[in-house]
């Protein structure tokens, strides 16, 4: 939001620039004043718009040209002052001053100020004034308005600076084409988006309750019943399709705002636009899309309960046929207030749960948002804003505790887990990922070159957890393995090997040692268990390797025969409760539970040793005697 407005007064000599400023400050006419008055700063509490205002006087003398041009370049709004009693000063506005400002490359709002109305004849009508000003405003789009005043009689002096402020804070140019007398396309797009967000039941009209919710959000109070009916009547008389049996339509909503602008009430439309996140260029502000949120190292971001509730309500609203899934047309309607579906580049909906017609179920929709938030929470933040989350969008997210701290405690409290999948080409990684989201098995092999992510929810211990599995492809796998920051974002690694390929296990076992991955929880998965098992060409066999490393033995699965051995639950369980081997090999402190177990084991071992030694010497003593 703009906090400072710099107002510059320019114009020919003797038109009253300095007198207007002095009259504002002194609240009285001062006959004899200096040629150029010093800069004046008006604090925000003294202005209607609550912004600091700096008023700068200028001189039209040739010797002051450099100073004048410097001030023109610094101004936020320029008031061109002329004397209504001097037609030469008025004619100089379009002939000299406006072209001069343009030549300096300035594109700021301009307010025309006609001073000395106390000296004008009484035969001048509003129609004749409009005939003089309209051609100038049509030729020079930077001219926002024209204000007439009398510094001598204290008429409309404060209005000069009020309209100057408005020209900066509530500019006409982005909203309205005064030549065509129509709203500009960007303004129409913004207002249409706002209308759709406010149309809560999605019936194409705002009923009284929806109008008042909009009114309260933007202006702090609802309309009375009589006011509501009056507004709708005004719209209906001008636009018959602006109101229907359900309420105010989009046509009526747009007409109302055009009416506000034409009547000089631009602040009404700008208040609405800014309340819904728009900046002066009618694009959504960065601070609205991406408010600050602190995510410390080793922490991840998940949806909070209010975030899940928002996306659940959104799903229910746009599931128009109530079949429990969103088809393409319903998804397009849901994302109509945003740049579009954010996941198309990643293969959506082949990344989450769908029904038999490939429509996204509620489970799949929430899972997809869970994965998005984990991998790129800024996308979720922006879409919460795009889709109309009410209030601070950061409350829809929560930041987890650092992974290392959780692992030290021996139990992870997260709800969304990141699983990296590594394995040799042809080992069945992609088929395993597709099994997580219930995609049918495909017998033909096609290598994965680019990253592929899938997500699904699982019930673990009566609580819903989300598993995000990521396969990186041949072109990206090494980059990930060498990137410490990316590895820190992993909760569990799934090492996949083909139980029918003698070299497959060696590939993943060597990856684990070569890139020092022993500190990350992992599960080895032996795929293609429907085929003949072959001994692996490695120094030890997979079962023995896992026992030596303190890991659970490999989980054998067959995606083809749908024999999955509950492998996905195993992955989440290992991520939640890392095995004790991590504390030996990864340098982590023992949890209290592990410490008690280790102490008890050591004590029992010591006692057993003492008993054995005593028994031995007792036997020898007894034998000698």
PAFI-332359 format. One record per atom (N, C-alpha, C): residue in one letter; x, y, z. Coordinates in pm, whole numbers, plus 50000, padded with zeros to 5 digits. Example, Ala and Ser with C-alpha at 12.3 -4.5 7.8 and 13.67 -1.06 7.14 Angstrom:
2
A513194943150780;A512304955050780;A513204967050780;S512854977550708;S513674989450714;S512905000350787;
//
This chain:
625
X500844988150000;X500005000050000;X500885012450000;X500485022749921;X501235035049911;X501155042650044;X502295047050094;X502335054350222;X502675069050204;X503195072850088;X503595086650064;X503165091049925;X502545102649916;X502145108449788;X502845121949772;X503575123349663;X504295135849636;X503535143549528;X502975155049566;X502135163249478;X502945175349432;X503055177249300;X503775188549244;X502795197949173;X502895210949201;X502075220949133;X502935228049029;X502465227948904;X503155235048795;X502145244148726;X502635253048644;X501765262048571;X502455275248542;X501815283348463;X502405296248427;X502525305348549;X503275315948533;X503425325748641;X502105332648669;X501885335748796;X500745343748842;X499395336448831;X499395323048820;X498115315848819;X497675312348961;X498595313349060;X498195311149200;X498675298149261;X499745292249211;X500245279549267;X500615281149414;X501475290649442;X501945292749579;X500805297049670;X499855304849617;X498725309349698;X497825297849737;X497635288349647;X496815276549679;X497425268849795;X498745266649791;X499415259249899;X499315266850030;X499575279650026;X499515287850148;X498095288250204;X497115289150115;X495725289450159;X495335276450228;X495895265150181;X495615252250244;X496215251750385;X497455256250396;X498165255150524;X497645265250626;X497445277450582;X497035288050674;X495525288350696;X494795281450607;X493335281750610;X492815296150599;X493545304150526;X493175318150504;X493965323250384;X493435333450319;X494125339350205;X495225348750253;X496435347050197;X497565355650229;X497925363150102;X497845376150106;X497995384249984;X499435384349934;X500375386650022;X501775387949980;X502595376050029;X503015367749936;X503805355949971;X505015355249880;X505985346749918;X507195345349837;X506895338549705;X507835339649612;X507615334549476;X507375319449474;X508185311749545;X508025297249556;X508045293649704;X506975287549753;X506925284049895;X507675270949917;X508245268950037;X508985256550066;X508055244350062;X508675232850047;X507945220050046;X507185218250177;X505955213150166;X505085211250282;X504795196450298;X504915191450422;X504565177550451;X503345177150541;X502325169850496;X501095168350573;X501045154150628;X500985152450759;X500985138950818;X499715131150781;X499775117850786;X498655109750741;X497355111950818;X497455115050948;X496235116751028;X495465129350988;X496055138050908;X495375150150866;X494705148650729;X494815137150670;X494255135250535;X493165124650536;X492255125550441;X491155115750432;X491665101750401;X492735101150320;X493235088150276;X494255082050370;X494605089150477;X495545084150578;X496915080650519;X497415089450432;X498765087850379;X499525100950397;X500825100050409;X501655112050418;X501655118950281;X501455132150282;X501395139750157;X502455150750157;X503255151050053;X504245161750038;X503835170349920;X503685183349945;X503245192849843;X504425201549804;X504695201749674;X505885208749623;X505455219749526;X505925231649550;X505685243049461;X506775243349354;X506535250849246;X507545251849140;X507485265649075;X508505268848998;X508595281548928;X508655278848778;X507985287348700;X508005286048555;X509065294848491;X509885301548572;X510915310248517;X512005302048447;X512545307048336;X513575299648261;X514775295748347;X515185304348437;X516365301248518;X516115289648617;X514855286148638;X514505275048729;X514135262248655;X514465261648525;X514045250248443;X514595236948495;X515885236548530;X516485223948578;X515805218948706;X515525228048798;X514845224248921;X513445219348894;X512745225948801;X511395221748764;X511395207648708;X512305204748617;X512335191448555;X512725180648657;X513585184148749;X513945174548855;X512735171148941;X511915181248972;X510725178849053;X509665170948975;X509545173748848;X508585166148765;X508945151348766;X510225148348762;X510655134348760;X510425127348895;X510325134849003;X510115128849135;X508645128049175;X507775135049103;X506375136349146;X505585123449126;X504635120949217;X503665109949201;X502435114749125;X502105127449139;X500965133349070;X501295148149044;X500875153148930;X501175166848893;X499875174648877;X499775185748948;X498625194748933;X499045206248841;X498405207248725;X498685218348635;X497665229448665;X498155240548717;X497285251348761;X497165261748649;X495945266048625;X495705277248533;X494685286548598;X494605298748548;X493645308548601;X492425308648509;X491245306248566;X490025305748484;X489735319448423;X490325329848481;X490105343348428;X491115346848318;X492035337548291;X493085340148191;X493095328548092;X492445330047976;X492335319247878;X493705315147823;X494655324647821;X495995320947773;X496615310247862;X496435311547993;X496995301548084;X496285288048068;X494985288448037;X494265275948011;X494745269547882;X494895277347775;X495335271847646;X496735265947654;X497545271147746;X498915265947761;X498945251847822;X497835247647882;X497795234147942;X497965223447835;X497105223147728;X497305212947625;X498415216247525;X498715229047511;X499695232847410;X501135231847460;X501355234247590;X502715233947642;X502905223947757;X502135225447864;X502445218047985;X502295202947970;X501215198147916;X501045183647902;X502075177547806;X502305183347688;X503375177847603;X504755178647668;X505005189347744;X506295190947811;X506545179547912;X505525176447989;X505645165548086;X505865152248015;X505175150247903;X505355137947826;X506775136847772;X507315148147723;X508675147847667;X509715143947771;X509425146447895;X510335142548004;X510185127848041;X509295120847971;X509115106447995;X508325103048118;X507545112348170;X506755109848290;X505355105248252;X504935094348315;X503585089248293;X502905087948429;X502605099448487;X501945099848618;X500605106748603;X499695104648697;X498395111448688;X498545126648690;X497645133248618;X497635147848612;X496255152748653;X496215162948739;X494965169348779;X495005183748729;X494005187548652;X493915201448607;X493225209648716;X493835220948753;X493305229348862;X493025243348807;X491735246748800;X491335260148756;X491175269248877;X492115278148898;X492095287149013;X491395300348976;X491065308249078;X490485321649066;X489075321449008;X488265311749053;X486885311449004;X486095323449057;X486625330149157;X485955342249208;X486025353649106;X486915352549007;X487055363048907;X486345359748776;X485705348248770;X485055344148645;X483655350248636;X483255352848513;X481915358248491;X480835348048523;X479645352948552;X478545344148592;X477855337348474;X478195341048353;X477525335348237;X478115321948195;X479155317048263;X479775304148229;X478935292848287;X478595282948204;X477775271548247;X478635258948259;X478065248948326;X478765236148337;X479005229848201;X478025231648109;X478165225847975;X479345231947900;X479535245147916;X480645251447847;X481985247247907;X481995245248040;X483215240448104;X483575226448058;X482555217748050;X482775204048005;X483275203847861;X482745212947779;X483175213547639;X484635217647628;X485125225547723;X486525229447722;X487445218247769;X487035210847872;X487895200947937;X487895187547864;X486735183347813;X486605170047754;X487625167347643;X487835176447547;X488845173647443;X490245171447499;X490585178747605;X491915176947666;X492015163047729;X490965158747801;X490985145747867;X490985134447765;X490325136647651;X490325126447547;X491685124947481;X492405136247467;X493715135747401;X494815131247496;X494705135247622;X495755132147719;X495165123047828;X495435110047813;X494835100247904;X495345101348046;X496485108048064;X497015109448200;X496215119248284;X495355127248222;X494535136748297;X493415129248367;X493455129248499;X492475121848579;X491175129748596;X491285142448629;X490095150448656;X490455165148650;X489435173448663;X489635187948667;X488895193448789;X489605201648868;X489015207548989;X489145222648977;X488055229649008;X488115244149009;X488065249149153;X488815259749182;X488905264549320;X489155279649322;X489125284849443;X489485298749466;X490325299449592;X491625301949575;X492495303149691;X492105315249775;X491595325649710;X491235337849782;X490025335749870;X489025328749818;X487785326849894;X487715313249964;X488815305749963;X488865292750032;X487835282849976;X487625282849846;X486675273749783;X487415262049719;X487085249749762;X487605237349701;X489125236049709;X489785243349797;X491245242349806;X491665228349854;X491035223649961;X491385210250011;X491025199349910;X489965202049829;X489555192249728;X490645190249622;X491395200949593;X492485199749496;X493445188549537;X493835188449664;X494815178749711;X494165165149738;X492885165249772;X492165152649787;X492115145149655;X491775152349547;X491715145949416;X493115142249365;X494105149949406;X495485146349370;X495885133249437;X495535131849565;X495785119249635;X495045107749569;X493765109949539;X492965099549477;X493545095049343;X494105104549269;X494675101249138;X495825091249151;X496515091649266;X497615082249291;X497105069449355;X496275071049458;X495815059449534;X494715051749463;X493885058749387;X492765052349317;X492745057049172;X493755053249095;X493865058448958;X492765053048867;X492365061248772;X491335057348675;X491915048548565;X493125051748521;X493685045648400;X493675030248400;X494025023348510;X494015008748503;X492605002748492;X491585010648532;X490235005148542;X489335008548424;X489465020548372;X488415025848286;X489005032848163;X488425029848048;X488795036447923;X487815047847900;X488265060247929;X487345071647920;X486965074747775;X487795070447681;X487455072847540;X486325063547496;X486405050947539;X485375041047502;X484225040647603;X484425047247717;X483425047047825;X483095032747867;X484165025247893;X483985011147930;X485115006748023;X484824996348101;X485854990448186;X486934984148098;X488174984848145;X489264978748070;X489284963548093;X489824955947995;X489804941248005;X490404935848135;X491534941548180;X492154936548304;X491254938748424;X490554949948424;X489614952748533;X488444942948528;X487934940348409;X486834930748395;X487254916948444;X488454912648406;X488934899348449;X489034898648601;X489564909248663;X489704909248809;X488344908848878;X487404917048829;X486074917348891;X485324904248869;X485504898048754;X484864885048729;X485404874548827;X486704874748848;X487274865148944;X486694867449083;X486584880149124;X486034883249256;X484584878649265;X483834880749158;X482434876349157;X482354861249177;X483174853749107;X483124839049117;X483504834249256;X484474841149318;X484834837449455;X483704840149552;X482964850949527;X481864854549618;X480604846449593;X480484840549476;X479334832049444;X479544818349507;X479244817449634;X479604805749714;X478884793049669;X477634794349625;X476894782349583;X477044779649433;X477804787849364;X478144786049222;X476904784849132;X475914793249161;X474694793149077;X474664805048980;X475774812448971;X475864823248875;X475254836348921;X474904837549049;X474324850049101;X474654851349249;X474734863849295;X474954866449437;X473614869249503;X473214860349595;X471994862949669;X472284873149780;X471254876749856;X471424887149958;X472494883550061;X472534871050100;X473524866750199;X474934867750143;X475114863850018;X476434864549955;X476864879049933;X475904887649896;X476224901849879;X476684907850011;X475994904550118;X476364910250248;X477664904550303;X477964892150268;X479264886750309;X480384894050234;X480154896750106;X481094904650026;X481214918850083;X480084924850117;X480054938550169;X480814939350302;X480614929550387;X481294929450517;X482794927550501;X483194918850408;X484614916350383;X485324928950335;X484674936250244;X485324947850181;X485144960750258;X483964962550319;X483654975650379;X483304974950527;X483334963050583;X483184961850728;X481784961050782;X480764962550696;X479384961750747;X478444957650633;X477374950450665;X476424946250562;X475484957550524;X474734955450415;X473724965050372;X472384961950437;X471594972150461;X470244969950510;X469384964650397;X468264958550435;X467374952450337;X466944962550229;X466604974350273;X466144984650180;X467274988850085;X468484989750139;X469634993350055;X469904982649950;X469784970049990;X469974959049896;X468984959849780;X467744961849814;X466714962449710;X466924974549619;X467374985649677;X467624997749599;X468754995549499;X469824988849543;X470954985949454;X470504977049338;X469754966749371;X469304957549265;X468354964449168;X467564973649220;X466634980949133;X467394989949035;X468424996849086;X469245005348998;X469864997048887;X470394985348922;X471014976648822;X469984971648721;X468844967548771;X467814961748683;X467304971848582;X467184984448622;X466694994748531;X467674997348417;X468964996348446;X469974998948343;X470374986348268;X470414974948339;X470824962148281;X469804951548320;X468834948648235;X467794938748270;X468354925048308;X469514921448249;X470104908448281;X471044909248402;X471104920848463;X471994922548578;X471454916548706;X470154913548708;X469524907448824;X468594896448775;X468644884648838;X467684873948807;X467054868948936;X466334857948927;X465604852949044;X466534848749157;X467824846149125;X468784841849228;X469534853449290;X469514865049224;X470224876549280;X470964884449175;X472064890749215;X472864899349129;X473784890749043;X473674892248909;X474484884148818;X475854890748796;X476694883748722;X478014889248690;X477884902148608;X476914902448516;X476674914548437;X476324926248528;X475464923748626;X475074934148721;X476224938548808;X477054929148849;X478214932248932;X479174941448858;X479424938448731;X480314946848650;X479694960648626;X478384960948603;X477724973748579;X477834982848702;X477664977248820;X477754985248942;X479114992248953;X480164984748922;X481494990548934;X481755000948825;X481214998848707;X481345009248605;X480615021848649;X479485020248715;X478725031648765;X479505039148873;X480145031548964;X480965037949067;X482065046549003;X482715040948903;X483835048048839;X483335060348766;X482255058848693;X481725070348617;X481265081548708;X480865078148829;X480445088348926;X481575093249014;X482795089448979;X483965094349054;X484245087049183;X483595075649205;X483805068049329;X484765056449304;X485935059849250;X486905049449219;X487405042249344;X487385049449458;X487855043049581;X487045030749616;X485765030449575;X484915018649604;X485445006449531;X485705007949402;X486204996749323;X487614992849367;X488455003049395;X489814999749438;X489824992849574;X488914996549663;X488824989749793;X488524974949773;X487594972049683;X487254958049653;X488454950749595;X489094956749496;X490224950249430;X491354947649529;X491664957249614;X492774955449707;X492424945549817;X491164944949855;X490754935149956;X490954920949903;X490844919249773;X491024906149712;X492424904249654;X493374912749698;X494774910249671;X495374917049550;X494644925949483;X495154932049360;X495994944449390;X497044946149310;X497884958049318;X497454968349215;X498224979049205;X497874990049115;X497894986048968;X498654975548935;X498684970948796;X497644960048768;X496754957848865;X495674947948855;X496184933648842;X497364931248892;X497824917448911;X497834914849061;X497724902249099;X497704898949241;X499074901749302;X499084908449416;X500324912549480;X501124900449529;X502434901949529;X503304891049576;X503074888149724;X502884898649805;X502684896249947;X501344889549975;X500414890449880;X499124883649893;X499264868949855;X500024866249749;X500204852449703;X501194844749791;X502244851549834;X503304844749909;X503654852250036;X502764852450134;X503104858750262;X504284851550327;X504994858750411;X506214853350472;X505894841550563;X506674830950549;X506554819450638;X507954813750656;X508354811350780;X509694806550812;X509724791350815;X510594785450732;X510754770850730;X512224767750760;X512544764250885;X513934761450922;X514484749250846;X515804747750841;X516394735950777;X515884723050838;X515744712850753;X515294699450793;X513834699050834;X513124710050819;X511694710050846;X510934709050714;X509724704050721;X508874703650602;X507584711050633;X506784713050529;X505524720250543;X504374710950505;X503334710950587;X502144702850562;X500904711650571;X499804706650523;X498524713450542;X498094712150687;X497544722850741;X496944722150874;X495514717050861;X494834715550974;X493454710750969;X492564720450892;X492824733650905;X492014743450831;X492324742750682;X493554739250647;X493904737550506;X493184725750445;X493184714350515;X492464702450465;X490964705250455;X490434712850555;X489004715850553;X488664724750433;X489524734450404;X489284743350290;X489224735450160;X490194726650138;X490214719150013;X489084708850007;X488684703650123;X487534694650126;X486264701950087;X486044713750145;X484864721850112;X484874725849964;X486044729149914;X486174732949773;X485784721249683;X486244709449718;X485914697449641;X484404695149640;X483794695949757;X482354693549767;X481554703849687;X482004716249688;X481294726849617;X481304724449467;X482424720249413;X482554718949268;X482214704949217;X481954695649307;X481464682449265;X479964683749238;X479644690149126;X478264693749096;X477344681649080;X477854670749023;X476994658849004;X477014649649126;X477764653449229;X477794646049357;X478124631249338;X479094628549250;X479514614649229;X480784611249305;X481254620649389;X482434618149471;X483744619649397;X483714625849280;X484934627749201;X484794640249115;X485924646149078;X485934658048994;X486384654248853;X485484655748757;X485874653548618;X486504666148562;X486934665648437;X487714676748380;X486954690048385;X485674689848349;X484914702448348;X484784708248489;X484634699548588;X484524704348727;X485864709648777;X486964703248737;X488284708248774;X488544721848711;X488154723448585;X488344736248518;X487544747348587;X486334744048630;X485524753948702;X486164757348837;X486674747148905;X487304749349036;X488504758749024;X489314756848919;X490534764748902;X490324776948813;X489064780848789;X488794792248700;X489254805548759;X489434806248891;X489894818648954;X491414818748973;X492094809348908;X493554808148920;X494164807348781;X495504806848772;X496134805248641;X495844791848574;X495264782448645;X494944769348588;X495354758148681;X495124745748640;X495504734148722;X497014733948736;X497544733948858;X498984735648876;X499824723148850;X499184711648826;X499944699048822;X500034692748684;X499544699548582;X499474693248450;X500854689348399;X501864697548428;X503214694648378;X503804682048442;X503284678048558;X503824666348628;X503044653548599;X502104654248505;X501394642048466;X500054639948534;X499594649648611;X498284648448677;X497204645548573;X496244636548602;X495954630048732;X496644616548753;X497644613248670;X498354600648686;X499334601048802;X499044609248900;X499914610449017;X499174607749147;X497874605449136;X497074603849257;X495904594549230;X494994593649326;X493894584149318;X492754589749233;X492294581749138;X491144585249055;X490174573449053;X488964576049002;X488014564948987;X488174558448850;X487264549348818;X487404541848693;X487324550548568;X486714562448579;X486644571548464;X487764581948468;X488754579848553;X489924588648566;X489574602448622;X488474603248696;X488124615548768;X488744615048907;X489194626348958;X489934626649084;X488984625749202;X489214616149288;X488394614449407;X488824624449515;X488024625249621;X488384634149732;X489694629549794;X489844616449810;X491104611149864;X492284615249777;X492104614249646;X493174618149554;X493434633049553;X492364641149565;X492484655649565;X493264660449687;X492924655349804;X493634659249926;X495064653949924;X495254641949870;X496604636349861;X497474644849769;X496904649249656;X497664657549563;X498094670749628;X497214676949705;X497574689249775;X498594686649884;X498514674849947;X499514671250049;X500894670249986;X500954663849868;X502234662649798;X502744676249752;X501854684649698;X502254697949653;X502834706149767;X502184705449882;X502634713249998;X503984708250047;X504184695350044;X505474689650087;X506604693749993;X506354692749862;X507414695049763;X507604709749729;X506524717749733;X506614731849696;X505474739449764;X505674742749890;X504594748949967;X504204762649913;X505114769449840;X504784782449783;X503664781349679;X503624770249607;X502524768049512;X501204766949588;X501214759449696;X499984758149777;X499564771649832;X500524779449883;X500194792749936;X499514801349829;X500094801549709;X499534809749602;X498124805149566;X497924792049559;X496604786949518;X495564788449628;X495984788549753;X495034791949859;X494474805949835;X495354815149793;X494924828849762;X494064829149636;X494524822349532;X493774822149406;X492354816749425;X492234806349509;X490964799149522;X490064804749631;X490534815149702;X489634822249792;X489654817949937;X490804813249988;X490894809950130;X490634822550211;X489794821650310;X489414833350389;X490404835450503;X491014847350504;X491944850550612;X493394848350570;X494254846950669;X495684845450650;X495964831450594;X496504830850472;X496714817650408;X497764809350481;X498644815750556;X499674807950627;X499064799150735;X497854802350781;X497204793950883;X496734780650825;X496704779650693;X496324766950629;X497504757350621;X498684762050664;X499894753750661;X500454752250802;X501274742150820;X502014740850945;X503414735650914;X504364740350993;X505764736550974;X506094725551074;X506684714651026;X507004703251113;X508304705851190;X508584697151282;X509854697751355;X510974692351267;X512224696251294;X513344691351212;X513424676051213;X513764670251099;X513824655751088;X514824649751186;X515994656051195;X517024650351283;X516554650051428;X515874660651471;X515374661051609;X514334650251632;X513464648151531;X512454637551544;X513104623851549;X514134621951466;X514784608751463;X515504605951594;X516014616551659;X516654614551789;X515664609151891;X514414613751879;X513374609051971;X512914594951936;X513244590651814;X512884576951775;X511504575551717;X510744586651708;X509404585851651;X509074599151583;X508654598151457;X508374610051377;X506884613651389;X506604626451406;X505224630851425;X504584636151297;X505274635451185;X504724640951061;X503514633151013;X502764639750922;X501634632950858;X501904630050711;X502894636750653;X503224634950511;X504694630950502;X504974619950432;X506324614550429;X506844613950286;X508104617950274;X508764617950143;X509614605450130;X509334597750027;X510054585150002;X510764586149868;X512104585549870;X512884585249747;X513024570749703;X512894568349574;X512964554849520;X514174553849428;X515094544849463;X516294542649382;X516364528049341;X516934525649225;X517094511949177;X517634511849036;X518114500248992;X518664498948857;X517544500048754;X517934503248631;X516954503948523;X516294490348505;X514964490548491;X514224478148470;X513914470548596;X514234476348712;X513994469148838;X512534469848882;X511744478648821;X510314479248855;X509924491048940;X510734501648939;X510444513349023;X509114519948984;X508944522748855;X507734529548809;X506494521248837;X506584508248813;X505434499448841;X505074499748989;X506094500549075;X505844501149219;X505124514249253;X505564525349196;X504914538249221;X503464537949175;X503234532349058;X501854531949006;X500964522949090;X501554512949154;X500774504249242;X500264511949364;X501024522149408;X500584530249522;X499264537349491;X499064541249366;X497844548649330;X496884539749250;X497044526649265;X496114516749207;X496014517649055;X497124520848989;X497124520548843;X497384506248795;X496774502148684;X496954488448635;X498394485748591;X498844473548609;X500194469448570;X500314468948419;X501424474248368;X501714473948224;X502964465648203;X502874455448116;X503954445948100;X505114451348017;X504824461147930;X505884466547845;X506744476347923;X508054476147895;X508994484547970;X509284497247893;X509234508547965;X509684521147908;X510424528648017;X511674531947992;X512504538248094;X511984552048135;X512284555948259;X511874569048310;X513074578448306;X512944589148228;X514044598748215;X513874610748306;X512624614448333;X512384626248416;X511674622248545;X511704630848646;X511094627448775;X509604624148762;X509184614548844;X507784610348849;X507404608848996;X506364615949037;X505934615949177;X504504610949187;X504224603049290;X502864598449318;X502594600049467;X501314600049503;X500944601749644;X499644594449672;X499544589149792;X498294583149838;X498264583549990;X497074582250044;X496924582150190;X496894567850240;X497394565950361;X497414552750426;X496984554550571;X496324544650623;X495954545050764;X496994537650846;X497644544750935;X498684539051020;X498304541551166;X498044530951238;X497704532351380;X496474540751404;X495494539951314;X494254547451328;X494334561851281;X495504566251232;X495674580051183;X495984579751033;X495534590150964;X495774590950820;X497134597250793;X497934590250715;X499244595250675;X499284595550521;X500184603750469;X500334604650324;X501754600550287;X501854592050187;X503144587550137;X503364593349998;X504444601149984;X504834606949856;X506064599449807;X505914592249696;X507034584649641;X507564591849517;X508884593349513;X509524600849405;X510594592449337;X510384590549207;X511394584249122;X512014595349037;X513324595949031;X513974607648971;X514394605648825;X514424593348779;X514814591048641;X516324590948624;X516764584748516;X518194582748493;X518964595948484;X518314606448435;X519004619048413;X519174627448539;X518434624148645;X518434632648765;X518874625348893;X518954611948887;X519194604249008;X520534607849074;X521594608548994;X522904611549050;X522934625449112;X522274634949046;X522214648649098;X521574648949236;X520514641049255;X519844640649384;X520734634049489;X521394623149452;X522244615949547;X523434624349594;X523854633749511;X524994642049547;X524584655049616;X523284657349625;X522774669849681;X522344667549827;X523164672549919;X522904670250062;X521564676250105;X521244688150051;X520004694750090;X518794686650047;X518844680949926;X517724672949879;X517594660049960;X518724654249999;X518674641950078;X518114644650217;X518364656650269;X517804660150400;X516284660750398;X515704662750279;X514244663550266;X513594649850255;X514394639350264;X513874625650249;X513594619550386;X512424613250400;X512074606450526;X512434591650523;X512364585350407;X512694571050394;X513084568350249;X514064559650230;X514484555650096;X513964541650067;X513434539949948;X513004526749902;X514014522049798;X514844512149836;X515814506449743;X515164494649672;X514964495949543;X514254485749465;X515274477449386;X515154464049397;X515984455349313;X515134443949258;X515554439249142;X514844428449071;X515344415149125;X514454407649191;X514874394949253;X515274384549149;X514974387049021;X515354377648914;X516584382148837;X517214393348880;X518404398548812;X519574397748909;X520604390148875;X521694387248967;X522484399749007;X522454410248925;X523234422248953;X522424433649016;X521134431649033;X520254442649072;X520484447149216;X520674437749307;X520854441549448;X522174449049467;X523224444649398;X524524451149412;X524424466049377;X523574469349279;X523434483349237;X522954491949354;X521904487649423;X521354496049530;X522214495649655;X522824484049685;X523684483149802;X524914492249785;X525434492549663;X526584501249637;X526184516149642;X524964519449596;X524484533249606;X524454537549752;X523974528749837;X523814532149979;X525164535050045;X526184527550009;X527504529850070;X528264541050000;X528154541749866;X528914551749791;X528504565849827;X527204568149848;X526714581549877;X526414583650025;X526864574450109;X526744575650254;X525304578550295;X524424569050266;X522994570550294;X522564562550417;X523534557950496;X523194549050607;X522414555950718;X522444569350720;X521744576650827;X520274578950793;X519854575450671;X518464577550630;X517704564350640;X516544564150706;X515764551750712;X515524546150572;X515564533050559;X515374527250427;X514714513450436;X514134509450324;X513534496250308;X513974490850173;X514484478450171;X514804471850045;X513584464249998;X513254465849870;X512074459349813;X512524450849696;X512244437849705;X512564428349599;X511334426849509;X511434431649386;X510294431049294;X510304418149213;X509214416049141;X509054404549050;X509194391249123;X508574390649242;X508664378349321;X507854366949260;X507064370049154;X506334359449083;X507264351348994;X508494356248971;X509454349248887;X510444341548974;X511294333648908;X512264325548982;X513264334449054;X513534331049180;X514494338549261;X515904333849225;X516824343449207;X518214339949173;X519134345749279;X520254338949307;X521234344449402;X521814357549347;X521984367149435;X522514380149394;X524034380049398;X524654386349297;X526104387349290;X526574398749380;X526644395749508;X527104405349605;X527774397749717;X528594404349796;X529384397449897;X528524389749997;X527304394850025;X526334387550106;X524974388350038;X524094379350068;X522764379650010;X521894390450079;X520844394950011;X520064406150065;X519594404450209;X519084392550246;X518614390450383;X519744392350484;X520894386250453;X522034387250544;X522534401750551;X522524408750438;X522964422750436;X522084431050529;X520784429350519;X519864437350601;X520024434250748;X520244421550781;X520434418050922;X521724424250976;X522784423850894;X524044429950937;X523894445050961;X523054451450878;X522884465850886;X521784470050985;X521134460351048;X520074463551144;X518804468251078;X518564463850953;X517374467850879;X516384456450872;X515144459450841;X514194448550819;X514594441350690;X514344428450684;X514734420750566;X513944425650445;X514464423750324;X513774428850205;X512324424050196;X511474432950149;X510064429750129;X509894425149985;X509414412949967;X509234407549832;X507834410649782;X507754416249661;X506454420049604;X506384415749458;X505154414849412;X504904412649269;X503774422149230;X504124432849163;X503104442449119;X502184435849018;X502744427548934;X501964420848830;X500854412248889;X501174404748994;X500184395949058;X499484402649177;X499734415649196;X499134423349305;X499434417349442;X500654412149457;X501124407049586;X502094417549642;X501544426849722;X502314438549764;X502874437649905;X502494427349980;X503074424850113;X503024437250203;X502004445550182;X501834457550266;X503074466450266;X503744467050149;X505034473950142;X504914488950171;X503814495250131;X503684509750150;X503504513250297;X502774504750370;X502664506850514;X504034505050581;X504814495250531;X506144493150587;X507024505550570;X506924511750453;X507724523750427;X507384534850525;X506084537150546;X505674547850638;X506064544350782;X505884531750820;X506224527650957;X507714529450985;X508554526050887;X509994527750905;X510344542650910;X509644550950830;X509874565450836;X509464571150970;X508394565751029;X507904570651157;X508754565951274;X509244553551267;X510064547951374;X511324542051313;X512334550351291;X513574545551229;X514194534351311;X514834524551245;X515444513351318;X516624517851403;X516934509751504;X518004513251598;X519364514351530;X519524507751414;X520814508151345;X521194522351306;X520204531051285;X520504544951249;X521294551951358;X521014548451482;X521654555251594;X523104550751609;X523414538651559;X524794533951564;X525594539651448;X524994539251327;X525764543051208;X525654557751174;X524594564151217;X524384577951175;X524794588251278;X525274583851398;X525724593651495;X524614600151573;X523394594251573;X522284600251646;X522324595751791;X521804603851880;X521684600152021;X520594589452035;X520774580552132;X519774570252154;X518534576252218;X517374571252178;X516134575452241;X516054568852379;X515224574252470;X515084568052602;X514704553252593;X513834550052498;X513394536152484;X514564527252444;X515344532252346;X516504524552300;X517554523752409;X517744535152483;X518724535152591;X518374524752697;X517084524152734;X516654514452836;X516914500252787;X516584498252658;X516784484752602;X518274481252602;X519124491052561;X520554488552554;X521134486052694;X520674494052792;X521164492552931;X520754478952987;X519494475052964;X519004462253015;X519784450752953;X520054451752823;X520784441152754;X522194439952809;X522854451752828;X524214451552881;X524244445753022;X523244449053104;X523174444153242;X523004429053245;X522084424253164;X521834409753158;X523084402453111;X523754408253012;X524974402052960;X526044401453068;X526204412353144;X527214412753250;X526904402553359;X525624402053400;X525224392453504;X525474378153456;X525134375753332;X525324362153277;X526794358353279;X527644368353246;X529084365553245;X529584362353385;X529124370153484;X529524367753624;X529074354053671;X527824350753640;X527294337753680;X528094326453616;X528444328153490;X529194317753420;X530564315753482;X531244326953512;X532584326053572;X532494319553711;X531494323753790;X531344317953925;X531064302953917;X530254299153822;X529914284953809;X531144276853770;X531974282853682;X533174275653637;X534124273153754;X534424284053829;X535344282453942;X534724273854054;X533414274554070;X532764266054169;X532884251354133;X532744248754004;X532864234753958;X534264229653984;X535304237853952;X536694233553972;X536984231054121;X536434240054208;X536654238354351;X536004225454400;X534784223054355;X534084210954396;X534804198454346;X535324199054223;X535994187454165;X537274184054241;X538064194554284;X539304191954355;X539044185654491;X537944189254554;X537694184254688;X536834171754688;
//
